[in-house]
Amino acid sequence: MPSRQHKDRGAKLLAKAKLPAALEAYRAAVAADPRDLSARRKVAEVLARMELIQEAVAEYQALAGRYASDGRLLEAIAVGKVILQLEPQHTETQRALAQFAARRAQEEEWQARMPMAMVGLIDEERLRAVPESPPTMQVTVRGAPHADELPELPRELMVELLQRLELRSAAPGETIVAEGEPGASMFILAQGSVKVLRGAAEVDRIGEGGLFGEIALLADVPRVASVVADDDCVFLEVPRALLSELSARHASLPAVLQRYFKERLLANLLRSNDIFRVFTREELQRLMERFTVRTVERGDELVKQAEVGPGLFVILRGRCVAYDVPTGHEYPELGEGALFGEISLLELSPATATVRAETRCVLLFLDRRSFAEEILRNPPAARKLEAIARERLERSAKLPASLI
């Protein structure tokens, strides 16, 4: 019988609390496929539920060793933390956990990753030329970031961070974070998979090693989606309190987090607006340096009608509305991924509408000079922006006479 069938049988037995029979089924799954680490993990889990602690610890130790030998150090660290929950004074695991963390930190030192590759913006296997601009490369944007894309930190800081991460678990269907709640933590998925939901719609899936919740944590804004366990999950939680404590003792951490935050925002920008996909890696790097992050409150006016616009805005979190001040007419709401302020920049003229934040917003902002030097000098990007500007100007011209 294939390993999958044994595991399915084990899951049904486990749901009925028939622990010895479930253990037998999961052990049969391991026998059918010794490489199936998820089956090995279930053997250890059932042993722990049967309060056979020493046997469970032995199984978890073997599993941690397999993860470590496969280079899956975050999973090994997560398993080590499970062992310490079962047996807090397990000195062998305490030593191993420190070694895993140190090895992870050493790998961070050895890897000379480019900043764009670090945040998963560029898929090297899919780079291809854009026809209308031969020197420009097409960028393939990935979804959720991976644990391998965590920011590089000094070794001693990385060791302490990984050792102090909080271990949590979730059953299938359990909500890990809820849309609209404050973002007080980010998460690293060590085992299992999760669904990302906006309302009832599934917008993404994240597998082992994936990161989620980092933008809401670092920007201190509400969650824009819910994350629900798709199966049995084990994940590491990075709470804001821990980052604040480490930042107070390690002067380098705030700057590293700010850069990582900015890179993640840029990743979201590329994912939400294809204007920026026509840039080369070098151009994207310059853009990243010149964009600034702004957090504004509901009711703040970002662009004022009849005044020269300050620059280009891109909405990453929240909603804004543009409206004609004399008439009070509001245009369609601007949501995540939308940009505004381009008409004043392209036409070298005062803004044609006022733009107000409808919620607390996180935006990327590019000042007028940077816009001219980085956007207008890229013909494909400039053409896309000009098309957006023409559409908005035409829409303004079609306002009913009663509103003018």
Protein Blocks (a to p, Z undefined) as FASTA:
>chain_A
ZZklmmmmmmmmmmnopaklmmmmmmmmmmmmmmlmklmmmmmmmmmmnopmklmmmmmm
mmmmmmmmnopamlmmmmmmmmmmmmmmlmklmmmmmmmmmmmmmmmmmpccdfklmnop
acfklgccdfklmkbccddddfdddfklpccddfklmmmmmmmpccddddehiafbdghi
acfbdcddfbdcddddehjbcfbdcdehiaehklmmmnopacfbdcddfbdcddddddfk
lmmmmmmmmmklmmmmmmmmmmmmmmmmmmmomklmmpcfklmmmmmmmpccddddehia
fbdghiacfbdcddfbdcdddddfknopacddddehiaehjlmmmnopacfbdcddfbdc
ddddddfklmmmmmmmmmklmmmmmmmmmmmmmmmmmpcfklZZ
